[in-house]
Amino acid sequence: MKSNFHIAVHQKLIVDCHEKHLGSNDMLNSDLLMLDEVTLQKLILSRNNIVDLPGHLLKRLKHLKSLDLSENVMSEIHTDIFMNLYNLEDLSLSRNNLTSFDDLLLKVLPTLLTLDLSHNRISTIEHTIDRTLMKINSLNLAHNSIINISENFFESLSNLQYLDLSFNKIYSLENVNLIHLNSLKILYINNNFLTSIYMQILPKSLTELHAGYNLITEVYYEQSQMEVLSLEFNQISEIKSNLSKLENLQHLNITGNKISNFTNVVLQNLRILDISYNKLFYIPETVSVKNFPVLIQLNISQNPIQNLTFPADLKFHSFVASNMSMLSTIAKDTFAKLVPPSNVCINLTLSNNEKLSSIHEDALDRLNLCSLDLSNNQLSYIAQKLVLRNTSFTMYKVNLQGNPFKCNCSLQWMLDTMVPKLYSTYPNLLDELRCAWPLQISNMRMVHWYGWKGQVFCTDMSDFNEKLTINVAGVIPDNQVVKFDSSPGLLAVLGTTICVLSILVIVGLIWTQRLYMKRRRVNRKF
């Protein structure tokens, strides 16, 4: 029988049988027996409609280090299948139909380092072995239906460094008993039904906690090695002052909560702060260089902030204020208290603000910009000084697309300087850079006039119909659509022509009808 295996030899011997239709045991037997003498290290049996594996099937593969059984239809784990896999380090059983799991499998596979049980139907995790120490360091239980985990399940997993319990039905961590995981670094518990988090029940070794998309209203902080804390889209209304116990915290994500103020808390190592999608009506004074001396990224998008002015000195490298429904103006002193980072430029994003129609020409004077994104606002005018200022334009990119610009003489500088620069450096930023007024050129891309001579936007717009008929071959791209607007004279001529044609058609029809009737009368005589 010809084998269905596709064997690829790289640094290690790999047999890839992904989607080879090996669903029947007979076919599995016949093909795997051919590997009797091969020192196989990786075997991929994913997506083969495997319901069960014969007990003796893998016993010859004593050198196997990686086994992928994902995307099959297995509903049970029979540990005797794995009995002789003395060197197996990586096992994937994800996307099967497993409904339960106990840790006996870990005892059968003492060398296992990574186990993936995600995307199954597991509802309970059982503890059946003694306190034998397991080597496993990564366990993925995401996308199951787990409600309960045996209290002692984690006692033998003190080497575990990565644990994913996301997308389950866990209501509390108090009975999970994670405190024994002395090596745990990263925990995903997002998309469950947690209402609170007590950090004293978490291992001190934890550096990343991802607990977003729960129902959390309270977080009780304790000293730990935490560097990343994600609490996005919960029900938190207040930041507790004891957050300062997380002295190593570098990344705090609390977007999508109900926070209306920010407690006075000092985080000496915080580098990234995301407080977007909250209830802030102003930028808190506590968000300052004093409290966050090494902050490099700040996101305050989707807050009902009307005045964007910073009340305290602050320093960062990236600032995002997008989708601000109440923001209409950027004043001269809005960024006055920003402390420019030494020898570092700033990425500034003020996009998708439906009411933002005015930015003072001196608003960005003190900022050394890497990039400026003012796209999809309501700006009809923008000052040359705001964009070009005293720095070299080629040093950063500017995105002004999606604004309803009035293309008159005050914006001629965009054609003279900005469009040519973007054309040679960031041409994609010209795709939606269009005029909204006057009507003669409404919705036309500014790049249409790239290479034209003269002050185009300073021209009397009544002359545009004549100018748009000029042949500019070699200047306008082949796929550029040139729009022609009808003059009143042309409309009158067109209307007269249509009327004359209509009369001729009617006369022709009447004459044809009369001729037909005359012939009928002549034919009757015969």
C-alpha positions in Angstrom: 0.0 0.0 0.0 1.4 3.4 -1.0 2.0 5.6 2.1 0.0 8.8 2.5 2.8 10.4 4.5 4.7 13.4 3.3 8.1 13.2 4.9 10.1 16.5 5.1 13.7 16.4 6.5 15.0 19.6 7.9 17.3 19.7 10.9 15.0 17.1 12.5 13.0 14.3 10.9 9.4 15.4 10.4 6.4 13.4 9.1 3.6 15.8 8.1 0.2 14.0 7.6 -2.0 17.1 8.0 -5.4 16.4 6.3 -4.3 13.1 4.7 -7.7 11.4 5.4 -6.3 8.8 7.8 -9.5 8.5 9.8 -9.7 4.7 9.8 -7.5 2.7 12.1 -6.5 0.4 9.3 -4.9 3.2 7.3 -3.2 4.6 10.5 -1.7 1.1 11.2 -0.4 0.5 7.7 1.2 3.9 7.5 2.7 4.2 11.0 4.2 0.7 10.9 6.4 1.9 8.1 8.1 4.2 10.6 9.3 1.3 12.7 13.0 1.8 11.9 12.9 5.6 11.6 14.1 7.8 14.5 11.2 10.2 14.0 11.1 13.4 16.1 8.0 15.2 14.9 4.7 13.7 13.8 1.7 15.7 12.5 -1.6 13.9 12.4 -3.9 17.0 12.5 -7.3 17.2 10.7 -7.7 13.5 9.8 -11.1 12.8 11.5 -9.3 10.5 14.0 -11.8 9.2 16.6 -9.4 7.1 18.5 -5.8 5.8 18.2 -5.0 2.1 18.7 -3.1 1.5 21.9 0.0 0.1 20.2 0.2 2.6 17.4 2.9 5.0 18.8 4.9 2.6 20.9 7.7 2.2 18.4 8.2 6.0 18.2 10.5 6.2 21.2 12.4 9.2 19.9 9.4 11.3 19.2 9.5 14.8 20.6 6.5 16.5 19.1 3.0 15.1 18.4 0.2 17.1 16.8 -3.3 15.5 17.1 -5.2 18.7 16.7 -8.4 19.2 14.7 -9.6 15.7 15.0 -12.7 14.2 16.6 -11.3 12.5 19.7 -13.6 12.6 22.7 -11.4 10.8 25.2 -7.7 10.6 26.1 -6.4 7.1 26.6 -3.2 7.4 28.4 -1.9 3.9 27.3 -1.5 5.3 23.8 1.4 7.5 25.1 3.0 5.0 27.4 6.3 4.5 25.5 6.8 8.1 24.3 9.7 8.6 26.7 11.1 11.8 24.9 7.8 13.6 24.0 8.1 17.3 24.8 5.3 18.9 22.8 1.7 17.5 22.6 -1.3 19.2 20.9 -4.8 17.9 21.4 -6.5 21.2 20.5 -9.8 21.4 18.5 -11.0 17.9 19.4 -14.2 16.9 21.3 -12.6 16.3 24.7 -15.0 16.8 27.6 -12.7 16.1 30.6 -9.0 16.0 31.5 -7.1 14.6 34.4 -3.4 14.9 35.1 -2.6 11.2 34.7 -1.5 12.0 31.2 1.3 14.2 32.7 2.6 11.3 34.7 2.6 9.1 31.7 4.6 11.7 29.8 7.2 12.8 32.4 9.3 14.7 29.8 6.4 16.8 28.4 7.0 20.5 28.4 4.1 21.9 26.3 0.5 20.7 26.3 -2.3 22.3 24.2 -5.9 21.4 25.1 -7.5 24.5 23.7 -10.7 24.6 21.7 -12.3 21.5 23.3 -15.4 21.0 25.4 -13.6 20.4 28.7 -15.7 21.4 31.7 -13.7 20.0 34.6 -10.0 19.5 35.4 -9.3 16.5 37.7 -6.4 15.7 39.9 -5.6 12.0 40.2 -1.9 11.6 40.6 0.3 12.0 43.6 2.6 15.0 44.1 5.1 13.9 41.6 6.9 16.9 40.1 6.1 17.4 36.5 8.4 19.2 34.0 5.7 20.8 32.0 6.1 24.6 31.6 3.3 25.6 29.2 -0.4 24.6 29.5 -3.1 25.9 27.2 -6.7 25.3 28.3 -8.3 28.3 26.5 -11.7 28.1 24.7 -13.2 25.3 26.7 -16.2 25.2 29.2 -14.2 25.0 32.4 -16.0 25.9 35.5 -14.1 24.1 38.2 -10.5 23.1 38.5 -9.5 20.5 41.2 -8.0 22.3 44.2 -4.8 20.3 44.1 -4.4 20.1 40.3 -1.5 22.6 40.2 0.4 21.2 43.1 2.6 19.0 40.8 3.1 21.8 38.3 5.6 24.0 40.1 7.6 24.3 36.8 4.7 25.8 34.9 5.6 29.2 33.4 2.7 29.8 31.0 -1.0 29.1 31.7 -3.9 30.1 29.5 -7.4 29.8 31.0 -9.1 32.4 28.8 -12.5 31.9 27.2 -13.9 29.6 29.8 -16.7 29.9 32.4 -14.6 30.6 35.6 -16.3 32.8 38.1 -13.6 32.9 40.8 -9.9 32.2 41.1 -10.1 31.6 44.9 -10.6 27.9 44.5 -8.2 27.4 41.7 -5.2 27.4 44.0 -2.6 29.0 41.7 -0.4 29.9 44.6 1.6 26.7 44.2 2.8 27.7 40.7 6.0 29.2 41.9 7.5 29.6 38.4 4.4 31.0 36.7 5.2 34.1 34.6 2.2 34.6 32.3 -1.4 34.0 33.1 -4.3 34.5 30.7 -7.7 34.6 32.5 -9.5 36.9 30.1 -13.0 36.3 28.7 -14.4 34.6 31.8 -16.9 35.7 34.5 -14.6 37.0 37.2 -16.0 39.8 39.3 -12.9 40.5 41.4 -9.2 39.7 41.6 -7.3 39.2 44.8 -3.6 39.3 43.9 -2.6 37.6 47.2 -3.9 34.3 45.8 -1.6 34.6 42.7 2.0 33.5 42.7 4.6 36.2 43.4 6.5 35.2 40.3 3.8 36.4 38.0 5.0 39.0 35.5 2.0 39.2 33.1 -1.7 39.0 34.0 -4.3 39.3 31.2 -7.8 39.6 32.8 -9.7 41.6 30.2 -13.3 41.1 29.1 -14.6 39.9 32.5 -17.1 41.5 35.0 -14.4 42.8 37.3 -15.3 45.7 39.6 -12.5 45.4 42.2 -8.8 44.6 42.1 -6.9 44.1 45.3 -3.2 44.6 44.7 -0.3 43.0 46.4 3.4 43.3 45.9 4.6 41.1 43.1 6.9 41.0 40.0 4.1 42.2 37.8 5.2 44.0 34.6 2.1 43.7 32.4 -1.5 44.2 33.7 -4.4 44.1 31.3 -7.8 44.8 32.7 -9.5 46.1 29.6 -13.3 46.1 29.1 -14.4 45.3 32.7 -16.6 47.3 35.1 -13.8 49.1 37.1 -14.8 52.6 38.1 -11.8 53.5 40.3 -8.1 52.9 40.3 -7.0 52.0 43.9 -4.0 53.8 45.4 -2.4 50.5 46.3 -1.7 50.0 42.6 1.6 51.5 43.6 2.5 48.2 45.2 3.2 46.9 41.6 6.6 48.6 41.6 7.8 46.8 38.5 4.7 47.5 36.4 5.6 48.7 32.9 2.3 48.2 30.9 -1.1 49.1 32.3 -4.2 48.6 30.1 -7.5 49.7 31.6 -9.3 50.6 28.4 -13.0 50.1 28.2 -13.9 50.6 31.9 -15.9 53.2 33.8 -13.0 55.3 35.2 -13.8 59.0 35.6 -10.6 60.0 37.5 -7.1 58.7 38.1 -5.9 58.2 41.7 -2.6 59.8 42.7 -0.4 56.8 42.3 3.4 56.6 41.5 4.6 54.0 39.1 8.3 54.6 38.5 8.7 52.0 35.8 5.4 52.5 33.9 6.1 52.9 30.1 2.7 52.3 28.5 -0.6 53.5 29.8 -3.9 52.9 28.0 -6.9 54.6 29.6 -9.0 54.9 26.4 -12.8 54.1 26.3 -13.5 55.4 29.8 -15.5 58.2 31.4 -12.8 60.9 31.6 -13.9 64.5 31.0 -10.4 65.9 31.2 -6.8 64.6 31.4 -6.1 63.9 35.0 -3.5 66.0 36.7 -2.1 62.8 38.3 -1.0 61.6 34.8 2.3 63.4 35.1 6.0 63.1 34.7 6.2 63.1 38.5 4.1 60.0 38.8 5.2 58.3 35.6 8.8 59.4 34.9 9.6 56.9 32.1 6.2 56.9 30.3 6.6 56.6 26.5 3.0 55.7 25.3 -0.3 57.3 26.4 -3.7 56.5 24.8 -6.8 58.5 25.9 -9.0 57.8 22.9 -12.8 57.5 23.2 -13.2 59.6 26.3 -15.8 62.5 26.6 -12.9 65.0 26.8 -13.7 68.5 25.5 -10.5 70.3 26.4 -7.4 68.2 25.6 -5.0 70.5 27.6 -2.5 68.8 29.9 -2.7 70.2 33.4 0.7 68.8 34.6 4.1 68.3 33.0 4.2 65.1 31.0 6.7 63.4 28.8 6.1 60.6 26.2 7.1 59.4 22.8 3.6 58.4 21.5 0.2 60.0 22.2 -3.2 58.9 20.8 -6.4 60.8 21.1 -8.8 59.4 18.6 -12.6 59.0 18.4 -13.2 61.8 20.8 -16.8 62.8 20.3 -16.6 66.0 22.3 -13.3 67.4 21.0 -13.7 70.3 18.6 -10.6 72.5 19.1 -6.9 72.1 19.7 -5.8 75.3 21.4 -2.4 77.1 21.3 -1.5 75.9 24.8 -2.9 72.3 24.6 0.5 70.7 24.6 2.3 73.5 26.5 3.2 71.3 29.4 4.6 68.5 27.4 8.3 68.0 28.2 10.0 67.2 24.9 12.0 64.0 25.2 15.7 64.6 24.6 16.9 63.4 21.2 13.6 61.5 20.6 10.7 62.5 18.3 7.0 62.1 19.1 4.3 60.1 17.2 1.1 62.2 17.6 -2.3 60.8 16.6 -5.4 63.0 16.7 -7.7 61.1 14.2 -11.3 60.2 13.7 -12.6 63.0 15.9 -16.0 63.8 14.4 -16.1 67.4 15.7 -12.5 68.5 15.5 -12.5 71.4 13.1 -9.8 73.8 14.4 -6.2 73.4 15.4 -4.2 76.5 16.3 -1.1 77.0 14.1 1.2 77.2 17.1 -0.3 74.2 18.9 2.7 71.9 18.0 5.5 74.4 18.1 7.5 72.7 20.9 7.1 69.2 19.6 9.7 67.3 17.5 7.5 65.0 15.5 8.2 61.6 14.0 4.7 61.4 12.6 1.5 63.5 12.7 -1.9 61.8 12.1 -4.8 64.2 11.7 -6.8 62.0 9.4 -10.6 61.7 9.4 -11.4 64.8 11.4 -13.5 67.8 10.3 -10.7 70.1 9.3 -11.4 72.4 6.4 -8.3 74.4 6.8 -4.8 73.7 8.3 -2.0 76.2 8.7 1.3 75.7 6.9 3.1 76.6 10.1 1.4 73.8 12.0 2.7 71.1 9.6 6.0 72.4 8.3 7.1 74.7 11.1 10.9 75.1 11.4 11.8 71.4 11.1 12.6 69.5 7.9 9.4 68.1 6.4 11.2 65.0 5.2 11.9 63.9 8.7 8.4 62.8 9.5 5.2 61.7 7.8 1.9 63.6 7.9 -1.5 62.0 7.4 -4.3 64.6 6.6 -6.6 62.3 4.6 -10.3 62.2 5.1 -10.8 65.8 6.0 -13.3 68.2 4.2 -10.7 70.7 3.0 -11.6 74.0 1.4 -9.2 74.1 -1.5 -8.6 77.8 -1.8 -5.5 80.0 -1.9 -4.9 79.4 1.9 -4.1 75.7 1.1 -1.9 76.3 -1.9 1.1 75.4 0.2 -0.2 71.8 0.4 0.2 71.5 -3.4 3.5 73.4 -3.5 5.3 71.6 -0.7 3.4 68.8 1.0 2.0 66.8 -1.9 5.4 66.6 -3.7 7.1 65.4 -0.5 4.5 62.8 0.2 4.5 61.7 -3.4 8.1 60.7 -3.1 8.1 59.4 0.5 4.7 58.2 1.6 2.4 58.1 -1.6 -0.2 56.0 0.3 -0.9 59.1 2.4 -2.3 60.8 -0.8 -5.0 58.3 -1.5 -7.8 60.0 0.4 -6.3 63.5 0.5 -9.2 65.3 -1.3 -10.9 68.6 -1.7 -14.5 69.0 -0.4 -14.9 72.6 -1.7 -15.5 74.3 -4.1 -18.1 72.2 -5.8 -16.3 72.2 -9.1 -13.6 70.1 -7.7 -15.4 68.4 -4.8 -14.0 64.9 -4.0 -11.0 65.3 -6.3 -7.7 64.0 -5.0 -5.0 66.7 -4.5 -2.5 64.5 -6.2 -4.4 65.2 -9.4 -2.5 68.5 -9.6 0.9 67.0 -8.9 3.3 68.6 -11.4 0.9 71.4 -12.5 2.4 74.9 -12.8 1.0 77.9 -11.2 -1.1 78.7 -8.1 -3.9 76.2 -8.8 -6.0 76.8 -5.7 -5.6 80.5 -6.1 -7.3 80.4 -9.5 -10.9 81.7 -10.0 -12.9 78.5 -9.8 -15.2 79.6 -12.6 -12.2 78.9 -14.9 -11.8 75.3 -13.7 -14.2 73.8 -16.3 -11.9 75.1 -19.0 -8.7 74.1 -17.2 -9.9 70.5 -16.6 -10.1 69.9 -20.3 -6.3 70.5 -20.7 -4.4 67.4 -21.8 -2.0 66.6 -19.0 -0.7 63.3 -20.4 2.3 62.1 -18.5 1.2 64.0 -15.3 -2.0 62.3 -14.4 -1.8 58.6 -13.8 -3.7 56.3 -16.2 -6.2 55.3 -13.5 -6.9 58.9 -12.5 -10.5 59.9 -13.1 -10.9 63.5 -14.2 -14.3 65.0 -13.4 -16.1 67.4 -15.8 -18.8 69.7 -14.6 -21.5 71.0 -17.0 -21.8 74.7 -17.7 -25.3 76.4 -18.2 -24.6 77.0 -21.9 -23.8 73.3 -22.5 -27.0 72.3 -20.6 -29.1 74.6 -22.8 -27.6 73.1 -26.0 -28.1 69.6 -24.8 -31.7 70.3 -23.8 -32.5 71.8 -27.3 -30.9 68.9 -29.1 -33.0 66.4 -27.0 -36.2 68.3 -27.8 -35.5 68.4 -31.6 -34.7 64.6 -31.6 -37.9 63.9 -29.7 -40.0 65.8 -32.3 -38.4 64.1 -35.2 -39.1 60.7 -33.6 -42.7 61.5 -33.1 -43.1 62.8 -36.6 -41.5 59.7 -38.0 -43.8 57.4 -36.0 -46.9 59.3 -37.3 -45.7 59.2 -40.9 -45.0 55.5 -40.7 -48.4 54.8 -39.3 -50.2 56.7 -42.1 -48.1 54.9 -44.8 -49.1 51.6 -43.2 -52.8 52.4 -43.3 -52.6 53.6 -46.9 -51.1 50.3 -48.0 -53.8 48.4 -46.2 -56.5 50.3 -48.1 -54.8 49.5 -51.4 -54.5 45.8 -50.6 -58.2 45.5 -49.9 -59.0 46.3 -53.6 -57.4 43.0 -54.6 
